[in-house]
């Protein structure tokens, strides 16, 4: 990955993978810089976040990945 310049395709991959693993410092910085100027990628991030929460709620796990399962 380049120092800070991301394409939308790279940003989308990092956004998706960042839901399942900890991003590196370089990925976080590059993604923040990209999201500061790219509204389509911001929309993609919001969609991924919404889907993660909706599927979590549907599965009965709550809305936050750090939240314990609901009973």
ZAKOLBA-811193 format. One record per atom (N, C-alpha, C, O, CB): residue in one letter; residue number from 1; atom name; x negated, z negated, y. Coordinates in Angstrom, 3 decimals, padded with zeros to 6 digits, always signed. Glycine has a CB too. Example, Ala and Ser with C-alpha at 12.3 -4.5 7.8 and 13.67 -1.06 7.14 Angstrom:
BEGIN
SITE resn resi name       xx       zz       yy
SITE    A    1    N -013.190 -007.800 -005.690
SITE    A    1   CA -012.300 -007.800 -004.500
SITE    A    1    C -013.200 -007.800 -003.300
SITE    A    1    O -014.236 -008.465 -003.319
SITE    A    1   CB -011.308 -009.046 -004.473
SITE    S    2    N -012.850 -007.080 -002.250
SITE    S    2   CA -013.670 -007.140 -001.060
SITE    S    2    C -012.900 -007.870 +000.030
SITE    S    2    O -013.409 -008.039 +001.138
SITE    S    2   CB -014.084 -005.725 -000.598
//
This chain:
BEGIN
SITE resn resi name       xx       zz       yy
SITE    X    1    N -000.847 +000.000 -001.176
SITE    X    1   CA +000.000 +000.000 +000.000
SITE    X    1    C -000.889 +000.000 +001.234
SITE    X    1    O -001.917 -000.675 +001.277
SITE    X    1   CB +000.962 -001.218 +000.001
SITE    X    2    N -000.482 +000.758 +002.223
SITE    X    2   CA -001.231 +000.801 +003.480
SITE    X    2    C -001.143 -000.555 +004.173
SITE    X    2    O -000.292 -001.381 +003.842
SITE    X    2   CB -000.695 +001.926 +004.410
SITE    X    3    N -002.023 -000.766 +005.126
SITE    X    3   CA -002.122 -002.067 +005.799
SITE    X    3    C -000.767 -002.569 +006.302
SITE    X    3    O -000.403 -003.709 +006.011
SITE    X    3   CB -003.096 -001.974 +006.965
SITE    X    4    N -000.024 -001.777 +007.030
SITE    X    4   CA +001.238 -002.264 +007.564
SITE    X    4    C +002.307 -001.195 +007.628
SITE    X    4    O +003.479 -001.517 +007.824
SITE    X    4   CB +001.027 -002.833 +008.922
SITE    X    5    N +001.945 +000.055 +007.471
SITE    X    5   CA +002.894 +001.163 +007.616
SITE    X    5    C +003.603 +001.421 +006.287
SITE    X    5    O +002.959 +001.771 +005.297
SITE    X    5   CB +002.170 +002.449 +008.102
SITE    X    6    N +004.914 +001.249 +006.262
SITE    X    6   CA +005.708 +001.496 +005.059
SITE    X    6    C +006.631 +002.679 +005.281
SITE    X    6    O +007.097 +002.913 +006.396
SITE    X    6   CB +006.521 +000.247 +004.671
SITE    X    7    N +006.891 +003.418 +004.225
SITE    X    7   CA +007.961 +004.410 +004.258
SITE    X    7    C +009.251 +003.679 +003.888
SITE    X    7    O +009.206 +002.548 +003.404
SITE    X    7   CB +007.673 +005.624 +003.276
SITE    X    8    N +010.373 +004.306 +004.108
SITE    X    8   CA +011.646 +003.700 +003.731
SITE    X    8    C +011.718 +003.501 +002.216
SITE    X    8    O +012.279 +002.512 +001.744
SITE    X    8   CB +012.822 +004.573 +004.213
SITE    X    9    N +011.157 +004.429 +001.465
SITE    X    9   CA +011.157 +004.299 +000.011
SITE    X    9    C +010.365 +003.056 -000.421
SITE    X    9    O +010.813 +002.302 -001.285
SITE    X    9   CB +010.565 +005.569 -000.642
SITE    X   10    N +009.202 +002.849 +000.176
SITE    X   10   CA +008.389 +001.668 -000.141
SITE    X   10    C +009.100 +000.388 +000.304
SITE    X   10    O +009.089 -000.615 -000.409
SITE    X   10   CB +007.001 +001.768 +000.533
SITE    X   11    N +009.712 +000.431 +001.477
SITE    X   11   CA +010.435 -000.740 +001.979
SITE    X   11    C +011.590 -001.092 +001.045
SITE    X   11    O +011.806 -002.266 +000.746
SITE    X   11   CB +010.960 -000.484 +003.408
SITE    X   12    N +012.326 -000.095 +000.588
SITE    X   12   CA +013.429 -000.340 -000.339
SITE    X   12    C +012.957 -000.966 -001.637
SITE    X   12    O +013.618 -001.853 -002.178
SITE    X   12   CB +014.156 +000.950 -000.634
SITE    X   13    N +011.821 -000.512 -002.138
SITE    X   13   CA +011.263 -001.078 -003.369
SITE    X   13    C +010.885 -002.536 -003.150
SITE    X   13    O +011.164 -003.383 -003.998
SITE    X   13   CB +010.033 -000.269 -003.836
SITE    X   14    N +010.251 -002.834 -002.019
SITE    X   14   CA +009.841 -004.214 -001.737
SITE    X   14    C +011.061 -005.112 -001.530
SITE    X   14    O +011.079 -006.254 -001.990
SITE    X   14   CB +008.930 -004.263 -000.494
SITE    X   15    N +012.072 -004.600 -000.844
SITE    X   15   CA +013.305 -005.373 -000.641
SITE    X   15    C +013.916 -005.721 -001.996
SITE    X   15    O +014.273 -006.874 -002.240
SITE    X   15   CB +014.326 -004.579 +000.232
SITE    X   16    N +014.035 -004.739 -002.864
SITE    X   16   CA +014.629 -004.947 -004.182
SITE    X   16    C +013.806 -005.920 -005.022
SITE    X   16    O +014.349 -006.865 -005.594
SITE    X   16   CB +014.767 -003.615 -004.913
SITE    X   17    N +012.513 -005.691 -005.094
SITE    X   17   CA +011.656 -006.557 -005.897
SITE    X   17    C +011.561 -007.957 -005.302
SITE    X   17    O +011.385 -008.931 -006.033
SITE    X   17   CB +010.265 -005.950 -006.024
SITE    X   18    N +011.676 -008.063 -003.995
SITE    X   18   CA +011.597 -009.357 -003.335
SITE    X   18    C +012.753 -010.286 -003.674
SITE    X   18    O +012.673 -011.492 -003.443
SITE    X   18   CB +011.541 -009.161 -001.864
SITE    X   19    N +013.832 -009.724 -004.225
SITE    X   19   CA +014.949 -010.558 -004.663
SITE    X   19    C +014.617 -011.288 -005.961
SITE    X   19    O +015.213 -012.321 -006.267
SITE    X   19   CB +016.207 -009.708 -004.845
SITE    X   20    N +013.664 -010.749 -006.725
SITE    X   20   CA +013.354 -011.301 -008.037
SITE    X   20    C +011.992 -011.965 -008.133
SITE    X   20    O +011.706 -012.655 -009.111
SITE    X   20   CB +013.438 -010.233 -009.049
SITE    X   21    N +011.154 -011.767 -007.136
SITE    X   21   CA +009.817 -012.365 -007.172
SITE    X   21    C +009.377 -012.690 -005.755
SITE    X   21    O +009.958 -012.216 -004.779
SITE    X   21   CB +008.795 -011.416 -007.859
SITE    X   22    N +008.352 -013.499 -005.664
SITE    X   22   CA +007.781 -013.852 -004.365
SITE    X   22    C +006.976 -012.665 -003.830
SITE    X   22    O +006.133 -012.112 -004.535
SITE    X   22   CB +006.883 -015.126 -004.478
SITE    X   23    N +007.243 -012.280 -002.581
SITE    X   23   CA +006.486 -011.193 -001.971
SITE    X   23    C +005.117 -011.710 -001.529
SITE    X   23    O +004.962 -012.886 -001.199
SITE    X   23   CB +007.260 -010.588 -000.769
SITE    X   24    N +004.133 -010.822 -001.527
SITE    X   24   CA +002.817 -011.196 -001.007
SITE    X   24    C +002.910 -011.279 +000.518
SITE    X   24    O +003.851 -010.769 +001.125
SITE    X   24   CB +001.713 -010.167 -001.453
SITE    X   25    N +001.931 -011.921 +001.113
SITE    X   25   CA +001.907 -012.025 +002.577
SITE    X   25    C +001.860 -010.637 +003.215
SITE    X   25    O +002.538 -010.386 +004.211
SITE    X   25   CB +000.696 -012.866 +003.043
SITE    X   26    N +001.064 -009.741 +002.643
SITE    X   26   CA +000.960 -008.378 +003.193
SITE    X   26    C +002.303 -007.653 +003.091
SITE    X   26    O +002.686 -006.933 +004.014
SITE    X   26   CB -000.139 -007.571 +002.449
SITE    X   27    N +003.016 -007.834 +001.988
SITE    X   27   CA +004.328 -007.195 +001.836
SITE    X   27    C +005.311 -007.751 +002.856
SITE    X   27    O +006.052 -006.992 +003.480
SITE    X   27   CB +004.873 -007.399 +000.408
SITE    X   28    N +005.323 -009.076 +003.032
SITE    X   28   CA +006.244 -009.688 +004.003
SITE    X   28    C +005.997 -009.172 +005.412
SITE    X   28    O +006.939 -008.832 +006.128
SITE    X   28   CB +006.106 -011.212 +003.982
SITE    X   29    N +004.741 -009.114 +005.806
SITE    X   29   CA +004.398 -008.654 +007.157
SITE    X   29    C +004.776 -007.187 +007.338
SITE    X   29    O +005.401 -006.816 +008.331
SITE    X   29   CB +002.891 -008.853 +007.433
SITE    X   30    N +004.390 -006.354 +006.367
SITE    X   30   CA +004.689 -004.925 +006.464
SITE    X   30    C +006.198 -004.689 +006.488
SITE    X   30    O +006.686 -003.848 +007.242
SITE    X   30   CB +004.049 -004.159 +005.289
SITE    X   31    N +006.941 -005.438 +005.657
SITE    X   31   CA +008.393 -005.273 +005.611
SITE    X   31    C +009.033 -005.723 +006.921
SITE    X   31    O +009.936 -005.053 +007.423
SITE    X   31   CB +008.986 -006.061 +004.433
SITE    X   32    N +008.591 -006.832 +007.479
SITE    X   32   CA +009.129 -007.286 +008.765
SITE    X   32    C +008.895 -006.253 +009.857
SITE    X   32    O +009.779 -005.986 +010.671
SITE    X   32   CB +008.499 -008.620 +009.167
SITE    X   33    N +007.703 -005.676 +009.867
SITE    X   33   CA +007.395 -004.651 +010.874
SITE    X   33    C +008.296 -003.428 +010.683
SITE    X   33    O +008.801 -002.866 +011.654
SITE    X   33   CB +005.902 -004.236 +010.793
SITE    X   34    N +008.492 -003.024 +009.433
SITE    X   34   CA +009.335 -001.861 +009.156
SITE    X   34    C +010.793 -002.151 +009.536
SITE    X   34    O +011.455 -001.318 +010.155
SITE    X   34   CB +009.236 -001.467 +007.663
SITE    X   35    N +011.283 -003.334 +009.162
SITE    X   35   CA +012.679 -003.675 +009.451
SITE    X   35    C +012.934 -003.806 +010.952
SITE    X   35    O +014.070 -003.650 +011.399
SITE    X   35   CB +013.057 -004.975 +008.746
SITE    X   36    N +011.901 -004.089 +011.727
SITE    X   36   CA +012.058 -004.204 +013.179
SITE    X   36    C +012.438 -002.872 +013.819
SITE    X   36    O +013.008 -002.841 +014.910
SITE    X   36   CB +010.773 -004.726 +013.805
SITE    X   37    N +012.116 -001.765 +013.131
SITE    X   37   CA +012.388 -000.451 +013.730
SITE    X   37    C +013.300 +000.434 +012.889
SITE    X   37    O +013.627 +001.544 +013.308
SITE    X   37   CB +011.096 +000.269 +013.967
SITE    X   38    N +013.720 -000.031 +011.710
SITE    X   38   CA +014.477 +000.841 +010.809
SITE    X   38    C +015.842 +000.238 +010.463
SITE    X   38    O +015.935 -000.638 +009.603
SITE    X   38   CB +013.678 +001.099 +009.524
SITE    X   39    N +016.880 +000.697 +011.122
SITE    X   39   CA +018.211 +000.158 +010.849
SITE    X   39    C +018.750 +000.543 +009.472
SITE    X   39    O +019.456 -000.270 +008.876
SITE    X   39   CB +019.170 +000.627 +011.907
SITE    X   40    N +018.461 +001.740 +008.921
SITE    X   40   CA +018.938 +002.009 +007.556
SITE    X   40    C +018.367 +001.028 +006.521
SITE    X   40    O +019.073 +000.628 +005.595
SITE    X   40   CB +018.576 +003.434 +007.157
SITE    X   41    N +017.120 +000.648 +006.672
SITE    X   41   CA +016.524 -000.310 +005.730
SITE    X   41    C +017.095 -001.710 +005.937
SITE    X   41    O +017.222 -002.473 +004.979
SITE    X   41   CB +014.993 -000.339 +005.888
SITE    X   42    N +017.441 -002.055 +007.176
SITE    X   42   CA +018.123 -003.327 +007.427
SITE    X   42    C +019.476 -003.337 +006.724
SITE    X   42    O +019.865 -004.342 +006.128
SITE    X   42   CB +018.302 -003.567 +008.948
SITE    X   43    N +020.185 -002.223 +006.796
SITE    X   43   CA +021.479 -002.128 +006.117
SITE    X   43    C +021.299 -002.245 +004.605
SITE    X   43    O +022.093 -002.905 +003.935
SITE    X   43   CB +022.181 -000.801 +006.471
SITE    X   44    N +020.260 -001.609 +004.067
SITE    X   44   CA +019.983 -001.706 +002.635
SITE    X   44    C +019.705 -003.152 +002.238
SITE    X   44    O +020.201 -003.620 +001.213
SITE    X   44   CB +018.791 -000.811 +002.254
SITE    X   45    N +018.928 -003.851 +003.031
SITE    X   45   CA +018.618 -005.258 +002.743
SITE    X   45    C +019.891 -006.100 +002.742
SITE    X   45    O +020.072 -006.951 +001.871
SITE    X   45   CB +017.614 -005.815 +003.774
SITE    X   46    N +020.763 -005.869 +003.705
SITE    X   46   CA +022.033 -006.608 +003.759
SITE    X   46    C +022.900 -006.291 +002.544
SITE    X   46    O +023.558 -007.181 +002.004
SITE    X   46   CB +022.799 -006.273 +005.054
SITE    X   47    N +022.906 -005.019 +002.108
SITE    X   47   CA +023.683 -004.640 +000.932
SITE    X   47    C +023.150 -005.312 -000.329
SITE    X   47    O +023.923 -005.831 -001.136
SITE    X   47   CB +023.673 -003.126 +000.759
SITE    X   48    N +021.822 -005.303 -000.499
SITE    X   48   CA +021.228 -005.967 -001.658
SITE    X   48    C +021.547 -007.464 -001.656
SITE    X   48    O +021.878 -008.035 -002.695
SITE    X   48   CB +019.706 -005.750 -001.675
SITE    X   49    N +021.445 -008.090 -000.490
SITE    X   49   CA +021.733 -009.520 -000.380
SITE    X   49    C +023.195 -009.798 -000.711
SITE    X   49    O +023.502 -010.744 -001.435
SITE    X   49   CB +021.400 -010.033 +001.033
SITE    X   50    N +024.090 -008.977 -000.183
SITE    X   50   CA +025.519 -009.139 -000.473
SITE    X   50    C +025.789 -008.993 -001.970
SITE    X   50    O +026.492 -009.810 -002.564
SITE    X   50   CB +026.352 -008.109 +000.319
SITE    X   51    N +025.221 -007.939 -002.576
SITE    X   51   CA +025.451 -007.726 -004.008
SITE    X   51    C +024.913 -008.881 -004.840
SITE    X   51    O +025.560 -009.304 -005.798
SITE    X   51   CB +024.805 -006.422 -004.459
SITE    X   52    N +023.744 -009.395 -004.490
SITE    X   52   CA +023.153 -010.526 -005.217
SITE    X   52    C +024.103 -011.725 -005.161
SITE    X   52    O +024.358 -012.373 -006.176
SITE    X   52   CB +021.758 -010.904 -004.621
SITE    X   53    N +024.624 -012.013 -003.959
SITE    X   53   CA +025.534 -013.156 -003.809
SITE    X   53    C +026.861 -012.923 -004.516
SITE    X   53    O +027.392 -013.829 -005.159
SITE    X   53   CB +025.784 -013.440 -002.334
SITE    X   54    N +027.399 -011.715 -004.400
SITE    X   54   CA +028.680 -011.416 -005.030
SITE    X   54    C +028.573 -011.507 -006.545
SITE    X   54    O +029.444 -012.085 -007.195
SITE    X   54   CB +029.168 -010.027 -004.617
SITE    X   55    N +027.520 -010.945 -007.106
SITE    X   55   CA +027.350 -011.017 -008.556
SITE    X   55    C +027.088 -012.445 -009.014
SITE    X   55    O +027.543 -012.849 -010.084
SITE    X   55   CB +026.209 -010.109 -009.003
SITE    X   56    N +026.361 -013.205 -008.216
SITE    X   56   CA +026.127 -014.604 -008.543
SITE    X   56    C +027.423 -015.403 -008.547
SITE    X   56    O +027.655 -016.223 -009.436
SITE    X   56   CB +025.146 -015.214 -007.562
SITE    X   57    N +028.258 -015.159 -007.553
SITE    X   57   CA +029.543 -015.850 -007.482
SITE    X   57    C +030.441 -015.422 -008.646
SITE    X   57    O +031.131 -016.252 -009.237
SITE    X   57   CB +030.238 -015.566 -006.130
SITE    X   58    N +030.432 -014.148 -008.969
SITE    X   58   CA +031.234 -013.637 -010.076
SITE    X   58    C +030.792 -014.260 -011.395
SITE    X   58    O +031.619 -014.563 -012.255
SITE    X   58   CB +031.135 -012.108 -010.152
SITE    X   59    N +029.499 -014.446 -011.547
SITE    X   59   CA +028.971 -015.034 -012.783
SITE    X   59    C +029.133 -016.550 -012.797
SITE    X   59    O +028.806 -017.194 -013.794
SITE    X   59   CB +027.495 -014.670 -012.956
SITE    X   60    N +029.634 -017.132 -011.704
SITE    X   60   CA +029.858 -018.559 -011.642
SITE    X   60    C +028.618 -019.356 -011.330
SITE    X   60    O +028.561 -020.554 -011.606
SITE    X   60   CB +030.424 -019.025 -012.911
SITE    X   61    N +027.613 -018.700 -010.752
SITE    X   61   CA +026.363 -019.391 -010.449
SITE    X   61    C +026.288 -019.869 -009.019
SITE    X   61    O +025.280 -020.470 -008.649
SITE    X   61   CB +025.202 -018.498 -010.734
SITE    X   62    N +027.271 -019.644 -008.207
SITE    X   62   CA +027.176 -019.992 -006.792
SITE    X   62    C +026.690 -018.805 -005.994
SITE    X   62    O +026.613 -017.690 -006.509
SITE    X   62   CB +026.246 -021.187 -006.584
SITE    X   63    N +026.356 -019.046 -004.717
SITE    X   63   CA +025.982 -017.940 -003.845
SITE    X   63    C +024.512 -017.935 -003.479
SITE    X   63    O +024.057 -017.007 -002.811
SITE    X   63   CB +026.797 -017.982 -002.602
SITE    X   64    N +023.757 -018.937 -003.891
SITE    X   64   CA +022.344 -019.012 -003.515
SITE    X   64    C +021.513 -019.199 -004.773
SITE    X   64    O +021.889 -019.978 -005.649
SITE    X   64   CB +022.087 -020.172 -002.503
SITE    X   65    N +020.394 -018.501 -004.878
SITE    X   65   CA +019.617 -018.573 -006.108
SITE    X   65    C +018.993 -019.944 -006.325
SITE    X   65    O +018.614 -020.258 -007.453
SITE    X   65   CB +018.539 -017.523 -006.095
SITE    X   66    N +018.869 -020.771 -005.294
SITE    X   66   CA +018.303 -022.106 -005.444
SITE    X   66    C +019.376 -023.150 -005.761
SITE    X   66    O +019.071 -024.310 -006.038
SITE    X   66   CB +017.557 -022.499 -004.179
SITE    X   67    N +020.612 -022.722 -005.717
SITE    X   67   CA +021.729 -023.626 -005.945
SITE    X   67    C +021.932 -023.816 -007.454
SITE    X   67    O +021.850 -022.846 -008.207
SITE    X   67   CB +023.023 -023.082 -005.276
SITE    X   68    N +022.195 -025.046 -007.905
SITE    X   68   CA +022.427 -025.238 -009.335
SITE    X   68    C +023.738 -024.579 -009.757
SITE    X   68    O +024.618 -024.388 -008.919
SITE    X   68   CB +022.445 -026.737 -009.683
SITE    X   69    N +023.890 -024.230 -011.028
SITE    X   69   CA +025.123 -023.592 -011.495
SITE    X   69    C +026.327 -024.482 -011.242
SITE    X   69    O +026.241 -025.701 -011.389
SITE    X   69   CB +025.024 -023.259 -012.985
SITE    X   70    N +027.462 -023.876 -010.856
SITE    X   70   CA +028.690 -024.638 -010.620
SITE    X   70    C +029.380 -024.894 -011.950
SITE    X   70    O +029.262 -024.123 -012.902
SITE    X   70   CB +029.640 -023.887 -009.643
SITE    X   71    N +030.094 -025.992 -011.979
SITE    X   71   CA +030.839 -026.339 -013.208
SITE    X   71    C +032.293 -026.402 -012.928
SITE    X   71    O +033.084 -026.678 -013.829
SITE    X   71   CB +030.374 -027.665 -013.791
//
